[in-house]
Amino acid sequence: MTRAPISRNHYSPRRFTRFIAVLTVLSLAVSAFGQAQDETTVAKFRGASRSMLNGRSYMVVSIEGPGGQIARVAIPNKSGDRIQYDPDSHLLDSVQDLKSGDLVEVTVAMPRNGRPAMLHSIRPYELKPGEDQPNGYVFAGSDEQQSGSSTQTVVELRKLGQKIKVSVARTKSAAGAYESDPKIVADLSQFKEGDSVFAEISGGTLVTIEPYTAPQLGKLIKIDETEVDGHKVKTAHIDQDGKTIDAMVPGKANGRAWSPDTMITRQLSRLKPGEQVQFRTKDDGGKSWIRSIEPAPKNATETPAQPATKTKKKAK
């Protein structure tokens, strides 16, 4: 029996709670992470201007996090805690090279002893393909770790400056012992550090990892059902430059019943025949299975945010 690859959108806000919390903490000028801890994250640069913070004059950098939260971070003055306005020249030059909307990686010293959040470093952040997508990550490496009497494969991924460590799903071997899924372990061998990957993560466990592929564009013709091993599987028929792609909703067989992936089913239910769509599929068993499907962006040629260009604008 053909078992379709399960495709779930496991992107969870909980994985980036720390990122959001950092920006919230910065904007409120209150530390939730301890007195001396620095935080590194990725955000959008929104501008820089001379402002007063905690009774002192600083060059203040504004950055925007998820949901539009704005955090204000001060460039340290060369004079330290004295009142004199004299921003660090290296950081000031780095800021002058940026324009509003650029993605940046920032390291910030959290507020302490009456001082505002202080900028330690800021540099353009180069977005990897798919990194801004729910299941898109950057592969950072894998390692074998001892877990009781057996070993477990642990994978490190990155997303928008955040490190994520996940254990490979475990399966029972022929000998009856649990081990890291051999198929996933074999898939890991094709990746090197910095590769863009599509990964499914459930409860801190890696259940799928494969090379990331860019979404395709097409026109939804109709939605009906295709029989697969005696099961009726919902199928989207998509026209792409005169070629019809029959993309099915993944799921798994439970006896005589077919349990479709709820996330993909929900995505498909929001679409209408004749609509332009953006989608991803995976070929398995001679069939195409939907990874994601949604309305195509108004500007179908739009690309992810790019690193900052070197346009000098002097901050005052």
C-alpha positions as CSV (number, residue, x, y, z in Angstrom):
1,M,0.0,0.0,0.0
2,T,1.3,3.4,-0.9
3,R,1.7,5.6,2.1
4,A,1.7,9.3,1.3
5,P,4.3,11.6,3.0
6,I,2.6,13.5,5.8
7,S,3.0,17.2,5.4
8,R,2.1,19.4,8.4
9,N,2.9,23.0,9.0
10,H,4.8,22.7,12.2
11,Y,5.9,26.3,12.3
12,S,4.9,27.3,15.8
13,P,5.2,30.7,17.4
14,R,6.4,29.0,20.5
15,R,9.7,28.4,18.8
16,F,10.2,32.1,18.4
17,T,8.7,33.2,21.7
18,R,12.2,34.1,22.9
19,F,12.7,36.3,19.8
20,I,9.4,38.1,20.3
21,A,10.1,38.4,24.1
22,V,13.5,40.0,23.4
23,L,12.0,42.7,21.2
24,T,9.2,43.3,23.7
25,V,11.7,43.5,26.5
26,L,13.7,46.0,24.6
27,S,10.8,48.2,23.7
28,L,9.7,48.3,27.4
29,A,13.4,48.8,28.5
30,V,13.0,45.9,31.0
31,S,15.2,42.8,31.1
32,A,13.5,39.4,31.4
33,F,16.7,37.4,30.8
34,G,19.1,38.6,33.5
35,Q,21.3,41.5,34.3
36,A,24.3,40.9,32.0
37,Q,23.0,38.7,29.2
38,D,23.3,39.7,25.5
39,E,20.7,38.8,23.0
40,T,21.2,38.2,19.2
41,T,18.2,38.2,16.9
42,V,17.1,39.1,13.4
43,A,14.7,42.0,12.7
44,K,13.9,44.8,10.2
45,F,15.8,48.0,10.5
46,R,13.5,51.0,10.6
47,G,15.8,53.9,11.2
48,A,18.1,55.8,13.5
49,S,17.9,59.2,15.1
50,R,19.3,61.1,18.0
51,S,17.0,60.8,21.0
52,M,16.9,61.0,24.8
53,L,16.8,57.7,26.7
54,N,16.9,57.5,30.5
55,G,17.9,61.2,30.7
56,R,20.9,60.9,28.3
57,S,21.3,61.6,24.6
58,Y,22.0,58.6,22.3
59,M,21.8,57.6,18.6
60,V,18.8,55.4,18.9
61,V,18.2,52.5,16.4
62,S,14.6,51.3,15.8
63,I,14.1,47.7,14.8
64,E,10.8,45.9,14.0
65,G,10.0,42.4,15.1
66,P,7.2,39.9,14.3
67,G,3.8,41.5,14.3
68,G,5.2,45.0,13.9
69,Q,6.7,45.4,17.4
70,I,9.1,48.3,17.5
71,A,12.2,48.1,19.7
72,R,14.5,51.1,20.4
73,V,18.1,50.3,21.1
74,A,20.9,52.8,21.9
75,I,24.3,53.0,20.3
76,P,26.7,53.4,23.2
77,N,28.5,56.7,23.6
78,K,32.3,56.7,23.7
79,S,32.1,58.6,26.9
80,G,30.4,55.7,28.6
81,D,27.9,56.7,31.3
82,R,28.6,60.4,31.0
83,I,26.0,62.7,29.5
84,Q,28.1,63.7,26.5
85,Y,26.6,62.6,23.1
86,D,29.4,60.8,21.3
87,P,28.1,57.6,19.6
88,D,30.5,54.7,18.8
89,S,31.8,55.5,15.3
90,H,32.0,51.9,14.1
91,L,28.3,51.2,15.0
92,L,27.3,54.6,13.6
93,D,28.9,53.8,10.2
94,S,27.2,50.4,10.2
95,V,23.8,52.0,10.7
96,Q,24.4,54.6,8.0
97,D,24.8,51.8,5.4
98,L,21.2,50.6,6.1
99,K,17.8,51.6,4.7
100,S,14.4,51.1,6.2
101,G,13.1,47.5,5.7
102,D,16.6,45.9,5.6
103,L,16.9,42.6,7.5
104,V,19.6,42.9,10.1
105,E,21.2,40.7,12.7
106,V,21.6,42.6,16.0
107,T,23.3,41.8,19.2
108,V,22.0,43.8,22.2
109,A,23.1,44.2,25.8
110,M,19.9,44.0,27.8
111,P,18.9,47.0,30.1
112,R,20.7,47.1,33.4
113,N,21.5,49.5,36.2
114,G,19.4,52.3,34.7
115,R,21.0,52.0,31.3
116,P,18.8,51.4,28.2
117,A,19.3,48.4,25.9
118,M,22.7,48.9,24.2
119,L,23.6,47.9,20.6
120,H,26.7,45.7,20.5
121,S,26.6,44.9,16.8
122,I,24.4,45.3,13.7
123,R,24.9,43.9,10.3
124,P,22.9,43.0,7.2
125,Y,21.2,39.6,7.3
126,E,21.2,37.5,4.1
127,L,18.0,35.6,4.0
128,K,18.4,32.0,2.8
129,P,15.9,30.6,0.3
130,G,12.8,29.5,2.2
131,E,14.0,30.7,5.6
132,D,11.0,33.1,5.9
133,Q,8.6,30.2,5.1
134,P,6.9,28.1,7.9
135,N,8.8,24.9,7.2
136,G,11.9,26.5,5.8
137,Y,15.2,26.3,7.8
138,V,18.9,26.4,7.3
139,F,20.8,23.2,8.0
140,A,23.6,23.7,10.6
141,G,24.7,20.1,11.3
142,S,24.0,16.8,13.0
143,D,25.5,14.8,15.7
144,E,25.1,11.4,17.5
145,Q,24.4,11.7,21.2
146,Q,24.2,9.0,23.8
147,S,20.7,8.4,25.1
148,G,20.7,5.7,27.8
149,S,22.1,2.5,26.2
150,S,21.5,3.7,22.7
151,T,22.6,6.7,20.5
152,Q,20.3,9.3,19.2
153,T,20.8,11.6,16.2
154,V,20.3,15.3,16.9
155,V,20.0,17.9,14.2
156,E,20.7,21.6,14.5
157,L,18.8,24.0,12.3
158,R,18.8,27.8,12.1
159,K,15.9,30.2,11.3
160,L,16.2,34.0,11.4
161,G,19.2,33.9,13.7
162,Q,17.7,31.4,16.1
163,K,19.3,28.0,16.7
164,I,16.9,25.0,17.0
165,K,18.0,21.5,18.1
166,V,15.7,18.6,17.3
167,S,16.0,14.8,17.8
168,V,15.4,12.6,14.8
169,A,12.2,10.6,15.1
170,R,12.8,7.1,16.5
171,T,11.5,3.8,15.1
172,K,11.6,0.2,16.3
173,S,14.3,-1.9,14.6
174,A,13.9,-5.5,13.5
175,A,15.6,-6.5,16.7
176,G,12.9,-4.6,18.7
177,A,15.1,-1.7,19.9
178,Y,14.3,1.9,19.3
179,E,16.7,3.8,17.0
180,S,16.8,7.1,15.1
181,D,14.8,6.6,11.9
182,P,17.3,5.2,9.4
183,K,15.6,6.9,6.4
184,I,15.9,10.4,8.0
185,V,19.5,9.7,9.1
186,A,20.3,8.7,5.5
187,D,18.6,11.9,4.2
188,L,20.9,14.0,6.5
189,S,24.0,12.8,4.6
190,Q,23.0,15.0,1.5
191,F,23.1,18.2,3.4
192,K,26.0,20.5,4.3
193,E,26.1,23.5,6.7
194,G,24.2,26.4,5.2
195,D,21.9,24.4,2.9
196,S,18.2,25.4,2.8
197,V,15.9,22.6,3.9
198,F,12.3,21.8,4.3
199,A,11.8,20.3,7.7
200,E,8.7,19.0,9.6
201,I,9.1,19.2,13.4
202,S,6.6,17.8,15.8
203,G,7.0,18.2,19.5
204,G,10.8,18.8,19.2
205,T,11.2,15.8,17.0
206,L,12.3,15.9,13.3
207,V,9.9,13.8,11.2
208,T,10.9,14.9,7.7
209,I,13.9,16.8,6.2
210,E,14.5,17.3,2.5
211,P,16.0,20.0,0.2
212,Y,14.0,23.2,0.1
213,T,12.4,23.9,-3.3
214,A,10.9,27.3,-4.3
215,P,7.1,27.4,-4.7
216,Q,5.6,27.0,-8.1
217,L,2.8,29.2,-9.7
218,G,-0.2,27.9,-11.5
219,K,-4.0,28.2,-12.0
220,L,-6.3,26.0,-10.0
221,I,-8.6,24.1,-12.5
222,K,-10.7,22.0,-10.1
223,I,-10.7,20.0,-6.9
224,D,-11.9,16.4,-6.9
225,E,-10.9,13.0,-5.7
226,T,-8.4,10.4,-6.9
227,E,-8.5,6.7,-5.9
228,V,-5.3,5.6,-4.3
229,D,-5.1,2.0,-3.1
230,G,-8.8,1.9,-2.5
231,H,-8.9,5.3,-0.8
232,K,-10.5,8.5,-2.2
233,V,-7.9,11.2,-1.9
234,K,-8.7,14.9,-2.5
235,T,-6.8,16.2,-5.5
236,A,-6.1,19.7,-6.8
237,H,-5.7,19.9,-10.6
238,I,-3.4,22.8,-11.4
239,D,-2.6,24.3,-14.9
240,Q,1.0,25.3,-15.3
241,D,1.8,26.7,-18.7
242,G,-0.6,24.3,-20.4
243,K,0.5,21.3,-18.4
244,T,-1.8,19.8,-15.8
245,I,-0.4,18.9,-12.4
246,D,-2.5,16.5,-10.3
247,A,-1.5,17.3,-6.7
248,M,-3.0,15.2,-3.9
249,V,-3.6,16.0,-0.3
250,P,-1.2,13.8,1.8
251,G,-2.3,11.7,4.7
252,K,-2.2,8.1,5.9
253,A,-4.4,5.0,5.8
254,N,-6.1,4.0,9.0
255,G,-7.6,0.6,8.0
256,R,-10.2,1.4,5.4
257,A,-10.3,5.1,6.2
258,W,-8.0,7.7,4.8
259,S,-6.9,10.5,7.2
260,P,-5.9,13.6,5.2
261,D,-3.5,16.1,6.5
262,T,-5.7,18.7,8.2
263,M,-3.4,21.7,7.4
264,I,-3.3,21.0,3.7
265,T,-7.0,20.3,3.6
266,R,-7.7,23.6,5.3
267,Q,-5.4,25.5,2.8
268,L,-7.2,23.8,-0.1
269,S,-10.7,24.7,1.3
270,R,-9.9,28.4,1.0
271,L,-9.2,28.2,-2.7
272,K,-11.6,28.5,-5.7
273,P,-11.3,27.1,-9.2
274,G,-9.8,29.7,-11.6
275,E,-7.7,31.2,-8.9
276,Q,-3.9,31.7,-9.3
277,V,-2.1,29.7,-6.7
278,Q,1.4,29.2,-5.2
279,F,2.2,25.7,-4.3
280,R,4.8,23.1,-3.4
281,T,4.7,19.4,-4.1
282,K,6.8,16.3,-3.4
283,D,6.8,13.3,-5.8
284,D,6.6,10.0,-4.1
285,G,5.5,6.7,-5.5
286,G,4.9,8.2,-8.9
287,K,2.4,10.7,-7.5
288,S,2.6,14.4,-6.5
289,W,1.7,15.3,-3.0
290,I,0.9,18.8,-1.8
291,R,3.4,20.3,0.6
292,S,1.7,23.7,0.7
293,I,-0.8,25.6,-1.4
294,E,-2.1,29.2,-1.1
295,P,-3.3,32.1,-3.2
296,A,-0.5,33.4,-5.4
297,P,0.9,36.8,-4.3
298,K,-0.4,39.8,-6.2
299,N,3.0,40.3,-7.6
300,A,3.9,36.8,-8.6
301,T,7.5,37.7,-9.3
302,E,8.2,39.1,-5.8
303,T,11.3,37.8,-4.1
304,P,12.3,37.6,-0.4
305,A,13.9,40.5,1.3
306,Q,17.5,41.0,0.2
307,P,20.6,42.2,2.2
308,A,21.1,45.9,2.5
309,T,22.6,47.8,-0.3
310,K,25.5,50.1,0.4
311,T,23.8,53.4,0.2
312,K,25.4,56.0,2.5
313,K,23.0,58.2,4.4
314,K,24.5,60.2,7.2
315,A,22.7,59.9,10.5
316,K,22.5,63.2,12.4
